[in-house]
Amino acid sequence: MKEQYKPIKSMKEVPDQVRKLRREYIRYQQAELIYSLSHKKLLELASDAGAIFRIDSTVLINREIFNAYLERFHEPATGKYRGGDTE
C-alpha cells in the first residue's frame, strides 16, 4: 500500500517545474520551444512586439508582452469545419 504514493520529494519538484514554465522572461531557445517558431521568425515577432530585453550579452523575451502581441494574429472561429464532413 505504501508503494502507491509518490515520495514527497517528487511532489515538491512539480511546483518548481511549473514556476520555470511560467517565467516572465525567457531566452530565445526556450521561446523557440514554447511557441514552436524558428529563431528568425521569433526574433522578428519579438522585436515587432517590443518584447526584447538585452542585458549585456543575454537576450530575454517578456512573455506577457509577446503573448499580447500574438493575440493580434488570432483568427475567430468560423464554425465551417466539421471533422469528417466533405462539402
C-alpha positions in Angstrom: 0.0 0.0 0.0 2.9 2.4 0.8 4.3 1.9 -2.7 1.2 3.6 -4.3 2.1 7.0 -3.1 4.8 9.2 -4.7 7.6 10.3 -2.4 7.3 13.9 -1.1 10.5 14.9 -2.8 9.0 14.5 -6.2 5.8 16.2 -5.1 7.9 19.3 -4.3 9.6 19.2 -7.7 6.3 19.8 -9.5 5.8 23.5 -8.4 9.4 24.2 -9.2 8.9 22.9 -12.8 5.7 24.9 -13.1 7.4 28.0 -12.0 10.1 27.5 -14.6 7.4 27.2 -17.3 5.7 30.4 -16.1 8.8 32.6 -16.1 8.1 36.2 -17.1 11.3 36.5 -19.1 12.6 33.7 -21.2 15.6 33.2 -23.5 15.3 32.6 -27.3 16.0 28.9 -27.0 13.1 28.5 -24.5 10.8 30.7 -26.6 11.5 28.6 -29.7 10.3 25.5 -28.0 7.3 27.1 -26.2 6.0 28.9 -29.3 7.2 26.4 -32.0 8.7 29.1 -34.1 12.0 29.3 -35.9 14.7 31.6 -34.5 14.4 34.1 -37.3 10.6 34.3 -37.1 10.7 34.6 -33.3 13.3 37.4 -33.4 11.1 39.2 -36.0 7.9 38.9 -33.9 9.5 39.7 -30.6 11.2 42.7 -32.0 7.9 44.0 -33.5 6.2 43.4 -30.2 8.8 45.3 -28.3 9.3 42.3 -26.0 13.1 42.0 -26.3 15.3 42.9 -23.3 19.1 42.9 -23.7 21.3 42.6 -20.7 24.9 42.5 -21.6 25.1 39.5 -24.0 21.9 38.0 -22.7 18.7 38.5 -24.7 15.4 37.9 -22.9 11.8 38.0 -24.2 9.0 39.2 -22.0 6.2 36.6 -22.3 3.4 38.9 -21.3 4.2 41.5 -23.9 4.9 38.8 -26.5 1.6 36.9 -25.8 -0.4 40.1 -26.0 1.2 40.8 -29.4 0.5 37.3 -30.7 -3.2 37.8 -29.9 -3.4 40.2 -32.8 -3.0 37.2 -35.1 -5.8 35.2 -33.5 -8.5 34.3 -36.1 -12.1 34.0 -34.8 -13.8 30.6 -35.2 -15.9 30.3 -38.3 -17.7 27.1 -37.4 -17.4 25.9 -41.0 -15.1 22.9 -40.4 -16.8 19.8 -39.2 -14.4 17.0 -38.7 -15.0 14.3 -41.4 -17.6 16.3 -43.5 -16.6 17.0 -47.0 -18.8 19.6 -48.5 
